[in-house]
Amino acid sequence: MTLDRLNSLPAAEAHSEFLRCCGSDRWAGAMTARRPFSSRENLLQIADELWKSMASEDWIQAFSSHPKIGDLKNLQEKFAATAGMATDEQSGVRGAPDAVLVELADSNRLYEEKFGYIFIVCATGKSAPEMLGLLKRRINNDPATELRVAAAEQSGIMILRLEKLFA
């Protein structure tokens, strides 16, 4: 994908490409409407600005487009459209000890029960034990704080995925 190609895609196709980077329909629509972008840097800046302006419902919708950390089976089945991007992002859980994976699954369940959405972390470069440690620390956050932290993590994932569009 080139910037010129992204700028010239029909709106529905551009919207789909943006949804692969961030599962918020409203954000993808806003990105589609803001085209053309003058540079990759301009695109990333606008993406971040738009993300920060979204409502909590938009953030939570984006969170729902991710598989749970460590749920590689669900990643392959349910999230086929973004599996290539997310598989690389979650490579730190491959080969993790079973005990860590079980604890991740249990902690994910507790997190989701507390906050109402899955644990979101920009997993690129993080090992399963590191992600488990982050999850255990963040589960102690109050809901408003955690929503902001999760949205910031989603922003990092979104930026990485936008950069992957041009790879």
TISELUM-21789 format. One record per residue (C-alpha): y, x, z; residue number from 1. Coordinates in steps of 0.5 Angstrom, whole numbers. Each point is the difference from the previous one (the first is absolute). Layout:
((Y X Z) NUM),
...
This chain:
((0 0 0) 1),
((7 2 -2) 2),
((6 -2 3) 3),
((2 -3 -7) 4),
((-6 -3 0) 5),
((1 -4 7) 6),
((7 -2 -2) 7),
((-2 -3 -7) 8),
((-7 -3 3) 9),
((0 -8 -1) 10),
((2 -3 7) 11),
((-7 -2 2) 12),
((-3 6 -1) 13),
((6 4 3) 14),
((-1 -5 6) 15),
((-8 2 0) 16),
((2 7 0) 17),
((4 0 6) 18),
((-5 -5 4) 19),
((-5 6 -1) 20),
((5 4 4) 21),
((2 -5 5) 22),
((-3 -7 1) 23),
((6 -3 2) 24),
((2 -5 -6) 25),
((7 -1 2) 26),
((1 8 0) 27),
((-4 0 -7) 28),
((4 -5 -3) 29),
((7 3 3) 30),
((-3 7 -3) 31),
((-1 -3 -7) 32),
((7 -4 0) 33),
((3 7 2) 34),
((-2 4 -7) 35),
((2 4 -3) 36),
((0 6 4) 37),
((4 6 -2) 38),
((-5 5 3) 39),
((-6 0 5) 40),
((4 2 6) 41),
((4 -6 -2) 42),
((-6 -4 0) 43),
((-3 2 7) 44),
((7 -1 3) 45),
((1 -7 -2) 46),
((-8 -1 2) 47),
((2 2 7) 48),
((6 -4 0) 49),
((-3 -6 -2) 50),
((-6 1 5) 51),
((5 1 6) 52),
((3 -7 -2) 53),
((-6 -4 -1) 54),
((-2 -5 6) 55),
((-5 1 5) 56),
((-4 -5 -4) 57),
((0 5 -6) 58),
((-2 6 4) 59),
((-6 -4 2) 60),
((-2 -2 -7) 61),
((0 7 -2) 62),
((-4 2 6) 63),
((-5 -5 -2) 64),
((-1 3 -7) 65),
((-4 6 4) 66),
((-7 1 2) 67),
((-1 2 7) 68),
((0 7 2) 69),
((-7 2 -1) 70),
((-2 -6 -3) 71),
((-3 4 -7) 72),
((-4 -6 -2) 73),
((5 -5 0) 74),
((5 5 -3) 75),
((-5 0 -6) 76),
((-1 -7 0) 77),
((6 -4 1) 78),
((5 5 -1) 79),
((-2 2 -7) 80),
((7 0 -3) 81),
((2 5 5) 82),
((-6 3 2) 83),
((1 7 -4) 84),
((7 1 3) 85),
((-3 -2 7) 86),
((-6 4 0) 87),
((4 6 -1) 88),
((4 -2 6) 89),
((-6 -2 4) 90),
((-4 7 -1) 91),
((1 2 7) 92),
((-5 -5 2) 93),
((-6 2 -4) 94),
((-5 4 3) 95),
((3 -2 7) 96),
((-5 0 6) 97),
((-3 -7 1) 98),
((3 0 7) 99),
((7 0 -3) 100),
((-1 -5 -5) 101),
((-3 -5 5) 102),
((6 2 4) 103),
((5 -1 -6) 104),
((-3 -7 -1) 105),
((0 -2 7) 106),
((7 2 1) 107),
((2 -3 -7) 108),
((-3 -7 2) 109),
((4 1 7) 110),
((7 2 -4) 111),
((-1 -6 -5) 112),
((-1 -5 6) 113),
((6 2 4) 114),
((5 1 -6) 115),
((-3 -5 -5) 116),
((-1 5 -6) 117),
((-4 6 -1) 118),
((2 7 2) 119),
((4 4 -5) 120),
((1 7 -1) 121),
((2 5 -5) 122),
((-7 3 0) 123),
((1 5 -5) 124),
((-2 7 3) 125),
((-2 -3 7) 126),
((-7 1 2) 127),
((-4 -6 3) 128),
((1 2 8) 129),
((8 1 -2) 130),
((0 -7 -2) 131),
((-4 -2 6) 132),
((5 3 4) 133),
((6 -3 -3) 134),
((-3 -7 0) 135),
((-2 1 8) 136),
((8 2 1) 137),
((3 -5 -4) 138),
((-4 -6 2) 139),
((4 1 7) 140),
((6 -2 -4) 141),
((4 -6 1) 142),
((-1 -5 -6) 143),
((7 1 -3) 144),
((0 8 1) 145),
((-7 0 -4) 146),
((2 -4 -5) 147),
((6 5 -2) 148),
((-5 6 1) 149),
((-5 -4 -5) 150),
((5 -1 -5) 151),
((2 7 0) 152),
((-7 2 -1) 153),
((0 -5 -6) 154),
((6 3 -3) 155),
((-3 7 0) 156),
((-7 -3 -3) 157),
((5 -4 -5) 158),
((4 7 -2) 159),
((-7 4 -1) 160),
((-3 -6 -4) 161),
((7 0 -5) 162),
((-1 7 -1) 163),
((-7 0 -2) 164),
((2 -5 -5) 165),
((3 6 -4) 166),
((-5 5 2) 167),
